[in-house]
Structures are given as C-alpha cells and as structure tokens.
Amino acid sequence: MKKYQTSHFNLKIEEVECTKETDKTVTIVHVPFHKKEKPYERLHKKNSGSENYHDTFFDAKEYLIRREKETLASLIKDVEDQRNALRKVEAITGCEK
C-alpha cells in the first residue's frame, strides 16, 4: 500500500511503499542507492519529530500547509513582540546629555 511521507526538514511529499501498518507504526520498503544492495523493510513511527506518514497525498499536503501556517503565525507573533520591545526601549527617558 502507498503512504505519503512528509519531513520536518523540507517541504517535500514523498510516495513510499508500506508493507505493514498499525495504529502507530508503518513498515516501509527502503530501496538502496546502490543496485547491488537489496531493498529492505524498516519500521517507522507514523508521527515522529522528523517524519510523518499520511494515507493520501491530500492529507500530506494539508499537514504541510497547516504546519507552515503555524510557523508563520509564530514568526508574526515574534516580530510583534520584538516591535513592542523596541518601542519600550525607544520610550525610555532619563538623564540625557
């Protein structure tokens, strides 16, 4: 069965072959770069800090969109906080020479 992998490190959606699935894990077929090596299976958590596996391409894309919107909202809040801090520093009055 096919799954769609997203990574924390990029904005790609990769189609992967899954041979087994549980509620929390998937077993993925890895194809080595070198043709001499044989494909092998590896167990992965469906949702980990570095990668996530989705049932459909649409689900994977929605996940990436949601993640990027959350990142943008966090950055906007950081900019607003920094702007407020700058205003406070600019408003400081005291002994001036």
C-alpha positions in Angstrom: 0.0 0.0 0.0 1.1 3.5 -0.6 1.8 6.1 2.0 2.9 9.7 1.7 5.8 10.9 3.8 6.4 14.4 5.0 9.6 15.5 6.7 10.2 18.2 9.3 13.3 19.2 7.3 11.8 20.1 4.0 8.5 20.8 2.1 8.5 17.6 0.0 5.9 14.9 -0.2 7.3 11.5 -1.0 5.3 8.5 -2.0 6.6 5.4 -0.2 5.6 1.7 -0.2 4.2 0.4 3.0 4.0 -3.3 3.7 2.5 -3.3 7.2 0.6 -0.8 9.3 -0.6 -0.4 12.9 -2.2 2.5 14.6 1.2 4.0 15.5 3.7 2.5 13.0 4.3 1.7 9.4 6.8 -0.7 7.8 8.4 1.0 4.8 10.3 -0.6 1.9 13.6 1.2 1.5 15.4 0.9 -1.8 19.2 1.4 -1.5 21.1 3.8 -3.8 23.4 1.1 -5.0 21.8 -1.5 -7.2 24.0 -4.3 -5.7 22.1 -3.9 -2.3 18.7 -5.4 -1.9 15.6 -3.5 -0.8 14.8 -3.9 2.9 12.0 -3.1 5.3 12.1 -0.8 8.2 9.7 0.1 11.0 8.8 3.8 11.4 6.6 5.7 13.8 3.7 7.3 11.8 4.2 10.6 13.6 7.7 11.4 14.9 9.6 14.5 15.3 11.3 14.2 11.9 8.8 12.5 9.7 5.1 11.7 9.3 3.2 9.2 7.1 -0.2 10.0 5.6 -2.8 7.9 3.9 -3.3 10.3 0.9 -1.4 13.0 -0.9 -4.1 15.4 0.1 -3.6 14.6 3.8 0.1 15.1 3.4 -0.3 18.5 1.7 -2.9 19.7 4.3 -0.4 18.7 7.0 2.4 20.8 5.4 0.0 23.7 4.9 -1.1 23.6 8.5 2.5 23.3 9.7 3.7 26.3 7.6 0.7 28.4 8.7 1.6 27.7 12.4 5.2 28.6 11.7 4.2 31.8 10.1 1.8 32.7 12.9 4.6 32.1 15.4 7.0 34.3 13.5 4.5 37.1 13.2 4.0 37.0 17.0 7.8 37.1 17.5 8.0 40.1 15.2 5.2 41.9 17.1 6.8 41.1 20.5 10.1 42.4 19.2 8.5 45.6 17.8 6.9 46.2 21.3 10.2 45.7 23.0 11.8 48.2 20.6 9.0 50.8 21.4 9.6 50.3 25.1 13.3 51.0 24.7 12.7 54.0 22.5 10.3 55.4 25.1 12.9 55.2 27.9 13.6 58.7 29.2 16.2 59.7 31.7 19.4 61.6 32.1 20.4 62.8 28.7 23.5 64.8 27.9 
